[in-house]
């Protein structure tokens, strides 16, 4: 289990303070990112490689594998929202990684 320097709540507040939260799409994605981090180990996983992250969501179907996996690095996220819908590429996966990184940062 990772040792964090900040709680999820503290990290969320710090990250969202830097975002244009008046934009409903950004605030909605930030809340979904919070839920992803909150659900780590219960359907979601975020792993760090050398200089990129991977966000993985387990399959929700017993009949077929519909799990998803996205690659997040300094250029953005590989999900469809990052390039087409999300303001400045701030998809929920990238925001979840920002929250995780903030949890690791010292106060």
C-alpha angles and dihedrals in degrees: 000000000000119000111230127200093206134037121248089252094052092047092048092052092048094049096044091049086068095049133083092251091170085075104087093210091055094046091048091050091047090054091049089049089053089054092050091054091043090053096051108139091019103079099322133075131183118193130182123220125181099300104346141059134226123213114199129186118193121234116272094200127085091199101051140014108254095159117143132214127190131189117221123190139144090291094056139259131317093226119111093243094059094065102031113029113010117094109245089352091293098150121163091260094054090046090050089054090049089054092049091049090049090051088057095048119096117246 
